[in-house]
Amino acid sequence: MTDTLASAVSATVGVPQERRVITAIPGPKSLALHERRNKVVASGAASGFPIYVDHAHGGILVDVDGNQFIDLGSGIGVTTIGHTHDGVVAAASRQVGELTHGLFTITPYEGYVQVAELLAKHTPGNFAKKTVLVNSGAEAVENGVKIARKYTGRRAVAVLDHAFHGRTNLTMAMNYKAMPYGLGFGPFASDIHHAPNSYPYHDGLSGAEAAERTIAFLEKTVGASDLACIVAEPIQGEGGFMVPADGYLNALQEWCTKNGVVFIADEIQAGMARTGKYFASEHFGLEPDLVLSAKGIAGGLPLAAVTGRAEIMDAAHPGGLGGTFGGNPVSTAAAVAVFEAIERDNLLAEAVRIENTLRPQLERLKSKYDIIGDIRGKGAMIAIEFVQPGTGATSKLPNAQAVASISKFAFEHGVILLTAGTYGNVIRFLPSLAVSDELLLDSIGVIEEALSAL
């Protein structure tokens, strides 16, 4: 972020864009709130970081004790354009005073149409598209599968190893790992098939080889004639930011097209300018039949979408899609402001800037510490995979303990880091596009201290 833009971010709401630790972490007010919380909030809704946020702006969170944290998680990729972005706040505030709810399927309004138009313009593919708006990423996945099944008349759904798609009954069945998302919550939805994915750091396969393995599995265990859709994250999120080998996703889509299978790109975490493109599919030259959006689409307000080929989207009969709060007027107003900010402030370039700042620093750490096995990702979606000492080039055994220690150290020193990976051995960077190079370099300094302390 430019110095002028950084100054503007700081001045707007009086939040200096700097790390500031003034109490023990968590502080006394956070501890008191945590005690209250434990009496009334279900323990299943656990918090990774027991600090209680009072306000935020740009790339900084301020807790109730006055500590300022560099936020490299962005609410797991939600506040992509920055906390309390001026345009989003203004649009949502204006809309609250005009119409807070209308239920689009009863009494429609323009904001819903505007968001659908913007998604038709910016999702990959030069063909007629339509959209349905819903509340959350998991709900977008559910509706994408529902539409694909209706369109094809088939029942089976394929997902890829290490995937995460949500916490509803259907999406729990689609996730790769049970703990913590599905343990004890079954029985789950049927006809979900988990196929091997492309994971270049571990499998060493080319895109063509990995695709051949995936397709062989699907043909043998499902059969193309029974398969409604493949749901794939172009860059996996919770699984550890795996970037597939070149050509892998393209081969899968070609096979889908040949066999009448709907190819669904789950862009819930990787989409909306996160990777330096509007959607991560663009990095691979993909034109998915359906694209799922959520997280960063409305600047922190709840909104998600299924966008795709008009003939597929129109397979659902009138009344078959929708929901009470889907495409809420306040959320759609915020989403329009997000699209406007991406264009006006050239935020795709900001994502590239963040990668250009982060990656060399992380590669420097990798050359210094042999527990760093892999650096991967695109734009403002970068990850480090940690391995046991001395195994980086051989067995590559996961090192979750190092990740837990580094994350804890960073938290106690004012940096919010998110973990990921099937084996808990990945640190993922999801900073907002408003974060400055200075904040990124400060964060790297804290991480290096944590590595030295291991």
C-alpha positions as CSV (number, residue, x, y, z in Angstrom):
1,M,0.0,0.0,0.0
2,T,1.3,3.5,-0.9
3,D,2.3,5.8,2.0
4,T,-0.6,8.2,1.0
5,L,-3.1,5.4,1.1
6,A,-1.7,4.1,4.4
7,S,-2.0,7.6,6.0
8,A,-5.6,7.8,4.8
9,V,-6.4,4.4,6.3
10,S,-4.9,5.6,9.6
11,A,-6.6,9.0,9.7
12,T,-10.1,7.8,8.7
13,V,-10.9,6.1,12.1
14,G,-7.9,7.0,14.2
15,V,-6.3,3.6,14.1
16,P,-2.6,3.9,13.5
17,Q,-1.5,1.1,11.2
18,E,1.1,-0.3,13.5
19,R,1.5,-3.2,15.9
20,R,1.2,-2.2,19.6
21,V,1.3,-4.5,22.6
22,I,0.6,-2.7,25.9
23,T,-0.6,-5.6,28.2
24,A,0.0,-9.3,28.5
25,I,-1.9,-11.1,25.8
26,P,-4.7,-11.7,26.5
27,G,-5.2,-8.6,28.6
28,P,-7.3,-8.2,31.7
29,K,-10.4,-7.0,29.9
30,S,-10.3,-9.8,27.4
31,L,-9.9,-12.3,30.2
32,A,-12.9,-10.9,32.0
33,L,-15.0,-11.1,28.8
34,H,-13.8,-14.7,28.2
35,E,-15.0,-15.7,31.6
36,R,-18.4,-14.2,30.8
37,R,-18.4,-15.9,27.4
38,N,-17.7,-19.4,28.9
39,K,-20.9,-19.2,31.0
40,V,-23.2,-18.5,28.0
41,V,-21.6,-19.4,24.7
42,A,-21.6,-23.0,23.5
43,S,-18.1,-24.5,23.8
44,G,-18.3,-25.8,20.2
45,A,-18.0,-22.2,19.0
46,A,-14.4,-22.0,20.3
47,S,-12.1,-19.1,19.6
48,G,-8.6,-19.6,18.4
49,F,-7.4,-16.3,19.9
50,P,-9.0,-15.3,23.3
51,I,-8.8,-11.6,22.7
52,Y,-11.9,-9.6,22.3
53,V,-11.9,-7.0,19.5
54,D,-13.2,-3.6,20.1
55,H,-12.7,-2.0,16.7
56,A,-10.6,-2.4,13.6
57,H,-9.5,-0.6,10.4
58,G,-7.3,-1.5,7.5
59,G,-5.0,-4.3,8.6
60,I,-5.2,-3.6,12.3
61,L,-7.4,-5.1,15.0
62,V,-7.7,-3.3,18.4
63,D,-8.7,-5.3,21.4
64,V,-10.6,-4.1,24.5
65,D,-7.3,-3.7,26.3
66,G,-6.0,-1.3,23.6
67,N,-3.5,-3.8,22.1
68,Q,-3.1,-3.5,18.3
69,F,-2.7,-6.6,16.3
70,I,-1.5,-7.0,12.7
71,D,-4.3,-9.1,11.2
72,L,-2.9,-11.7,8.8
73,G,-6.2,-13.7,8.8
74,S,-8.8,-11.1,7.8
75,G,-11.6,-13.1,9.5
76,I,-10.4,-16.1,7.4
77,G,-10.3,-14.1,4.2
78,V,-13.4,-12.0,4.7
79,T,-12.2,-8.4,5.1
80,T,-10.1,-8.7,1.9
81,I,-10.2,-5.0,1.1
82,G,-9.6,-4.0,4.8
83,H,-11.5,-3.7,8.0
84,T,-14.2,-1.1,8.1
85,H,-13.4,0.0,4.5
86,D,-14.8,3.5,4.0
87,G,-16.8,2.7,0.9
88,V,-18.4,-0.4,2.4
89,V,-19.3,1.4,5.6
90,A,-20.8,4.3,3.7
91,A,-22.8,2.0,1.4
92,A,-24.1,-0.2,4.2
93,S,-24.9,2.8,6.4
94,R,-26.9,4.5,3.6
95,Q,-28.7,1.2,2.8
96,V,-29.7,0.6,6.5
97,G,-31.6,3.9,6.4
98,E,-33.4,3.0,3.1
99,L,-34.2,-0.8,3.2
100,T,-32.9,-3.4,5.6
101,H,-34.9,-6.3,4.3
102,G,-37.2,-7.1,1.4
103,L,-36.9,-10.8,0.6
104,F,-35.9,-10.7,-3.0
105,T,-38.2,-13.6,-4.0
106,I,-41.2,-11.7,-2.7
107,T,-40.5,-8.0,-3.3
108,P,-37.2,-7.6,-5.3
109,Y,-34.8,-4.7,-5.2
110,E,-32.0,-3.3,-7.4
111,G,-29.0,-4.2,-5.2
112,Y,-29.5,-8.0,-5.8
113,V,-29.6,-7.4,-9.6
114,Q,-26.5,-5.2,-9.4
115,V,-24.4,-7.9,-7.7
116,A,-25.6,-10.5,-10.2
117,E,-24.5,-8.2,-13.0
118,L,-21.1,-7.7,-11.5
119,L,-20.6,-11.4,-10.9
120,A,-21.6,-12.1,-14.5
121,K,-19.0,-9.6,-15.7
122,H,-16.1,-10.7,-13.5
123,T,-16.4,-14.5,-13.1
124,P,-14.4,-16.4,-15.7
125,G,-16.1,-17.4,-19.0
126,N,-17.5,-15.5,-22.0
127,F,-21.0,-16.9,-21.9
128,A,-24.4,-15.9,-20.5
129,K,-24.5,-16.3,-16.7
130,K,-27.0,-16.0,-14.0
131,T,-26.7,-15.9,-10.2
132,V,-28.5,-16.8,-7.0
133,L,-27.5,-15.0,-3.8
134,V,-27.4,-16.8,-0.4
135,N,-26.0,-16.2,3.1
136,S,-22.8,-18.2,3.5
137,G,-20.1,-20.3,1.7
138,A,-21.6,-23.6,2.9
139,E,-25.0,-22.5,1.6
140,A,-23.4,-21.6,-1.8
141,V,-21.9,-25.1,-1.9
142,E,-25.3,-26.7,-1.1
143,N,-27.1,-24.7,-3.8
144,G,-24.3,-25.4,-6.4
145,V,-24.7,-29.1,-5.8
146,K,-28.5,-28.9,-5.8
147,I,-28.5,-27.0,-9.2
148,A,-26.0,-29.4,-10.7
149,R,-28.1,-32.4,-9.7
150,K,-31.2,-30.8,-11.1
151,Y,-29.5,-29.9,-14.4
152,T,-27.9,-33.3,-14.9
153,G,-30.5,-35.6,-13.4
154,R,-27.6,-37.4,-11.6
155,R,-27.0,-37.9,-8.0
156,A,-23.3,-38.3,-7.2
157,V,-20.9,-35.6,-6.2
158,A,-17.1,-35.7,-6.4
159,V,-14.7,-33.7,-4.2
160,L,-10.9,-33.7,-3.9
161,D,-8.7,-34.8,-1.0
162,H,-7.8,-32.1,1.6
163,A,-10.9,-30.1,0.6
164,F,-13.0,-28.0,3.0
165,H,-16.5,-27.0,1.9
166,G,-18.5,-26.1,5.1
167,R,-20.2,-27.2,8.3
168,T,-23.7,-28.2,7.1
169,N,-24.8,-31.8,6.8
170,L,-23.9,-32.0,3.0
171,T,-20.7,-30.0,3.3
172,M,-19.5,-32.0,6.3
173,A,-19.7,-35.1,4.1
174,M,-17.7,-33.2,1.4
175,N,-14.8,-32.2,3.8
176,Y,-11.7,-34.3,3.8
177,K,-11.0,-34.4,7.6
178,A,-13.6,-35.2,10.3
179,M,-12.0,-33.4,13.2
180,P,-13.2,-30.9,14.2
181,Y,-15.8,-30.3,11.5
182,G,-17.8,-33.6,11.4
183,L,-16.8,-35.7,14.4
184,G,-19.9,-37.1,16.0
185,F,-22.3,-35.2,13.9
186,G,-23.4,-37.9,11.4
187,P,-25.0,-39.6,9.7
188,F,-24.0,-37.6,6.7
189,A,-25.3,-37.1,3.2
190,S,-24.6,-39.9,0.8
191,D,-23.3,-40.1,-2.7
192,I,-20.2,-38.0,-1.9
193,H,-16.9,-39.4,-3.4
194,H,-13.5,-38.2,-2.4
195,A,-11.0,-38.3,-5.2
196,P,-7.2,-37.9,-5.0
197,N,-6.0,-34.3,-5.6
198,S,-2.9,-32.7,-7.1
199,Y,-0.4,-31.9,-4.3
200,P,2.9,-31.3,-6.0
201,Y,5.0,-30.9,-2.9
202,H,4.1,-34.4,-1.7
203,D,3.0,-36.4,-4.8
204,G,5.6,-35.1,-7.3
205,L,3.2,-35.7,-10.2
206,S,2.7,-33.5,-13.2
207,G,-0.7,-32.0,-13.8
208,A,-1.4,-34.6,-16.5
209,E,-0.4,-37.5,-14.2
210,A,-2.4,-36.2,-11.2
211,A,-5.4,-35.7,-13.4
212,E,-5.1,-39.2,-14.9
213,R,-5.1,-40.5,-11.3
214,T,-8.2,-38.5,-10.3
215,I,-10.1,-39.4,-13.4
216,A,-9.3,-43.1,-13.1
217,F,-10.6,-43.1,-9.6
218,L,-13.9,-41.4,-10.6
219,E,-14.4,-43.7,-13.6
220,K,-13.8,-46.8,-11.5
221,T,-15.6,-45.8,-8.2
222,V,-18.4,-43.6,-9.4
223,G,-18.9,-43.8,-13.2
224,A,-19.3,-40.6,-15.2
225,S,-22.9,-41.4,-16.1
226,D,-23.9,-41.1,-12.4
227,L,-21.8,-38.0,-11.6
228,A,-23.6,-34.7,-11.3
229,C,-20.6,-32.5,-10.5
230,I,-17.0,-32.1,-9.3
231,V,-16.6,-29.4,-6.7
232,A,-13.0,-28.2,-6.6
233,E,-11.2,-25.3,-4.9
234,P,-8.7,-23.9,-7.5
235,I,-6.4,-23.2,-4.6
236,Q,-7.4,-25.1,-1.5
237,G,-8.0,-23.1,1.7
238,E,-8.3,-25.1,4.9
239,G,-6.4,-27.9,3.3
240,G,-3.3,-25.8,3.2
241,F,-3.3,-23.5,0.1
242,M,-2.3,-26.3,-2.2
243,V,-1.7,-24.9,-5.7
244,P,-2.3,-27.8,-8.2
245,A,0.3,-28.7,-10.8
246,D,-0.1,-27.0,-14.2
247,G,-2.8,-28.5,-16.3
248,Y,-4.4,-30.5,-13.6
249,L,-7.6,-28.5,-13.3
250,N,-7.9,-28.0,-17.0
251,A,-7.8,-31.7,-17.6
252,L,-10.5,-32.3,-15.0
253,Q,-12.7,-29.7,-16.6
254,E,-12.1,-31.2,-20.1
255,W,-13.2,-34.6,-18.8
256,C,-16.2,-33.0,-17.1
257,T,-17.3,-31.3,-20.3
258,K,-16.8,-34.5,-22.4
259,N,-19.0,-36.5,-19.9
260,G,-21.7,-34.0,-19.1
261,V,-20.4,-33.4,-15.5
262,V,-20.8,-29.9,-14.0
263,F,-17.5,-28.4,-13.0
264,I,-17.9,-26.2,-9.9
265,A,-15.1,-24.0,-8.7
266,D,-15.4,-23.3,-5.0
267,E,-13.8,-19.8,-4.9
268,I,-15.2,-19.0,-1.4
269,Q,-11.7,-18.3,0.0
270,A,-9.6,-17.8,-3.1
271,G,-12.0,-15.5,-5.0
272,M,-12.8,-11.8,-4.9
273,A,-9.3,-10.3,-5.6
274,R,-7.5,-12.5,-3.0
275,T,-4.9,-14.0,-5.5
276,G,-4.3,-11.0,-7.7
277,K,-7.2,-12.0,-10.0
278,Y,-10.9,-11.6,-9.4
279,F,-11.1,-15.4,-9.2
280,A,-8.3,-17.9,-8.7
281,S,-9.6,-19.9,-11.7
282,E,-8.2,-17.3,-13.9
283,H,-4.6,-18.2,-13.0
284,F,-5.3,-21.6,-14.6
285,G,-7.3,-20.5,-17.6
286,L,-10.4,-22.2,-16.2
287,E,-13.9,-21.4,-17.2
288,P,-16.0,-23.2,-14.5
289,D,-19.6,-24.1,-15.2
290,L,-20.5,-22.7,-11.8
291,V,-18.5,-20.4,-9.5
292,L,-19.1,-20.2,-5.7
293,S,-18.4,-16.9,-4.0
294,A,-18.6,-15.8,-0.4
295,K,-16.1,-14.4,2.3
296,G,-14.6,-11.3,0.7
297,I,-17.6,-10.5,-1.5
298,A,-19.3,-8.0,0.9
299,G,-16.5,-6.6,2.9
300,G,-17.5,-8.3,6.2
301,L,-21.3,-8.6,5.7
302,P,-22.9,-12.0,5.2
303,L,-23.4,-12.8,1.5
304,A,-22.6,-15.6,-0.9
305,A,-23.4,-16.5,-4.4
306,V,-23.7,-19.3,-7.0
307,T,-22.9,-17.9,-10.5
308,G,-22.8,-19.9,-13.7
309,R,-23.9,-20.8,-17.1
310,A,-27.4,-19.5,-17.6
311,E,-28.8,-22.8,-18.9
312,I,-27.5,-24.7,-15.8
313,M,-28.7,-22.0,-13.3
314,D,-32.1,-22.0,-14.9
315,A,-32.6,-25.7,-14.4
316,A,-34.0,-25.1,-11.0
317,H,-37.8,-24.5,-11.1
318,P,-39.3,-21.2,-9.8
319,G,-39.3,-21.3,-6.0
320,G,-36.6,-23.9,-5.9
321,L,-33.9,-21.5,-4.9
322,G,-33.8,-18.7,-2.4
323,G,-34.1,-18.1,1.4
324,T,-35.2,-15.5,3.8
325,F,-32.0,-13.5,4.1
326,G,-30.2,-14.4,0.9
327,G,-29.1,-11.3,-0.9
328,N,-30.0,-9.0,1.9
329,P,-30.2,-5.3,0.7
330,V,-27.5,-4.1,3.2
331,S,-25.1,-6.9,2.2
332,T,-25.7,-6.4,-1.5
333,A,-25.0,-2.6,-1.1
334,A,-21.7,-3.5,0.6
335,A,-20.9,-6.0,-2.2
336,V,-21.3,-3.3,-4.9
337,A,-19.0,-1.1,-2.9
338,V,-16.4,-3.9,-2.8
339,F,-16.4,-4.3,-6.5
340,E,-16.1,-0.5,-6.9
341,A,-13.1,-0.4,-4.6
342,I,-11.4,-3.3,-6.4
343,E,-11.6,-1.3,-9.7
344,R,-11.1,2.2,-8.4
345,D,-8.1,1.4,-6.1
346,N,-6.5,-1.3,-8.4
347,L,-6.6,-3.8,-5.6
348,L,-5.7,-6.7,-7.9
349,A,-2.2,-5.1,-8.1
350,E,-2.2,-4.7,-4.3
351,A,-2.5,-8.5,-4.0
352,V,0.4,-8.9,-6.3
353,R,2.4,-6.4,-4.2
354,I,1.7,-8.4,-1.1
355,E,3.1,-11.6,-2.7
356,N,6.1,-9.7,-4.0
357,T,6.8,-8.6,-0.4
358,L,6.0,-11.8,1.4
359,R,7.5,-14.5,-0.8
360,P,11.1,-13.3,-0.9
361,Q,11.1,-13.0,2.9
362,L,9.6,-16.4,3.4
363,E,12.0,-18.0,0.9
364,R,14.8,-16.4,3.0
365,L,13.5,-18.0,6.1
366,K,13.2,-21.3,4.3
367,S,16.8,-21.2,3.3
368,K,17.7,-20.6,7.0
369,Y,15.3,-23.1,8.8
370,D,15.1,-26.7,7.6
371,I,11.6,-27.1,9.2
372,I,10.1,-25.0,6.4
373,G,9.4,-27.4,3.7
374,D,7.3,-25.5,1.1
375,I,6.2,-21.9,0.3
376,R,3.2,-21.7,-2.0
377,G,0.2,-19.7,-3.0
378,K,-0.7,-16.7,-5.1
379,G,-1.3,-13.0,-4.3
380,A,-2.4,-12.4,-0.8
381,M,-2.9,-16.1,-0.3
382,I,0.4,-17.6,0.7
383,A,1.3,-20.5,3.0
384,I,4.3,-22.1,4.7
385,E,4.3,-25.9,5.2
386,F,6.4,-27.0,8.2
387,V,8.1,-30.4,8.4
388,Q,10.1,-32.3,10.9
389,P,13.8,-31.2,11.1
390,G,15.8,-32.9,8.3
391,T,12.8,-34.4,6.4
392,G,12.1,-31.5,4.0
393,A,13.6,-33.2,1.0
394,T,12.8,-36.8,2.0
395,S,9.8,-38.0,4.0
396,K,8.4,-34.5,4.6
397,L,6.8,-35.5,7.9
398,P,4.4,-32.8,9.2
399,N,5.4,-30.6,12.0
400,A,2.3,-29.3,13.7
401,Q,4.1,-28.6,17.0
402,A,6.2,-25.9,15.3
403,V,3.1,-24.3,13.8
404,A,1.4,-24.2,17.1
405,S,4.4,-22.7,18.8
406,I,4.9,-20.0,16.1
407,S,1.3,-19.1,16.0
408,K,1.2,-18.7,19.9
409,F,4.4,-16.7,19.9
410,A,3.1,-14.4,17.2
411,F,-0.3,-13.9,18.9
412,E,1.5,-13.0,22.2
413,H,3.5,-10.4,20.2
414,G,0.6,-8.8,18.3
415,V,0.4,-10.8,15.1
416,I,-2.7,-12.9,14.2
417,L,-1.6,-15.9,12.1
418,L,-4.0,-18.6,10.9
419,T,-3.0,-22.3,10.8
420,A,-4.3,-24.8,8.2
421,G,-3.5,-28.1,6.6
422,T,-4.9,-31.6,7.0
423,Y,-2.1,-32.3,9.6
424,G,-2.1,-28.8,11.2
425,N,1.4,-28.1,9.8
426,V,0.6,-25.1,7.6
427,I,0.6,-21.4,8.4
428,R,-1.5,-19.4,6.0
429,F,-1.3,-15.7,5.2
430,L,-4.6,-14.0,4.3
431,P,-3.8,-10.3,4.9
432,S,-6.2,-7.6,3.7
433,L,-5.1,-5.8,0.6
434,A,-4.9,-2.7,2.8
435,V,-2.0,-4.0,4.7
436,S,1.3,-2.1,4.2
437,D,4.7,-3.5,3.3
438,E,5.8,-2.2,6.7
439,L,3.2,-4.3,8.6
440,L,4.1,-7.3,6.5
441,L,7.9,-6.9,7.2
442,D,7.1,-6.3,10.9
443,S,5.1,-9.6,11.0
444,I,8.0,-11.5,9.3
445,G,10.3,-10.2,12.0
446,V,8.0,-11.6,14.7
447,I,7.8,-14.9,12.9
448,E,11.6,-15.1,12.6
449,E,11.8,-14.4,16.4
450,A,9.4,-17.3,16.9
451,L,11.5,-19.6,14.7
452,S,14.7,-18.6,16.6
453,A,12.9,-19.4,19.9
454,L,11.9,-23.0,18.8
